[in-house]
Amino acid sequence: MDYALAVHEFGNNRALLNTVLDNFLKGVETQMALVKTAADRQDATTLSSEAHRIRGAAASLTARAVARA
């Protein structure tokens, strides 16, 4: 993640960025559990949906490597 770029994209509002980051990290734990369950059940629809949500959230936080995964 490019923190400096993210700060810039969040209008130099570090508090807001840090809140969004905290929420992302909390949410991604749940999403990864859903991804694992979907993979175990061979549920391609849920797997694709959760992966898309994680990538989208990561992109909004300038976590480019995650967004491209």
N, C-alpha and C positions, 0 to 999 in steps of 0.2 A: 504494500500500500504506500502510496506517495502522500504522506501526511501533510506536507506543505501544500501540495496541490489541493488536497481535500479541504484544508482550512480555507484556501482561496475560494474554492467552489462553494463553500458554506458561508461566504461573505465575511470571512475572517472571524466568524463566531465560533471560537473553540469550544465553548460550553455546549452549544447545539451539536457540533460535530461529535463531541465526546458522548453526549447522550445518545445520539444515533448509533455510534459505535457500540456502546454498551448494549443497546437494544438488539443490534445485529448479532452480537456475540451470544446473547441469551437465546435469541430466536434460532440461530443456526444450530445450536445443540439439539433442539427439538426437530428441526428439519433434517438433520443428519440421521437421527433415529428413524424418522419416517423413510428416508432414503434406504437405510439398511433393511428395514422391514419390507419395503417394496421390492428391493433386490432379492431378498430371501424368498418372497412370494412370487417372484417373476412378474410383478405388477408394473409393466412398462409405462402405463399412463401416469400413475402416482410418481414413479421414479422420474419421469421426464418433467412433470409439473414441479416437483420440489427442487430438482436441479435447476430448472429455469428460474424459480424464485430466488434461489441462493445466488446464482450468477447475476441476476438483475440487481439485487441488493448490493452485492460486491462491486458491481460496476458503478453504482451511485456513490460508493465510498472510495473510488479510485483504486480498488484492489484488482488491478487489471489481470493479474495471473489467475486469480480465482474466476473472474468473469469470463476468461477465455477457456477455462477447463471444461 
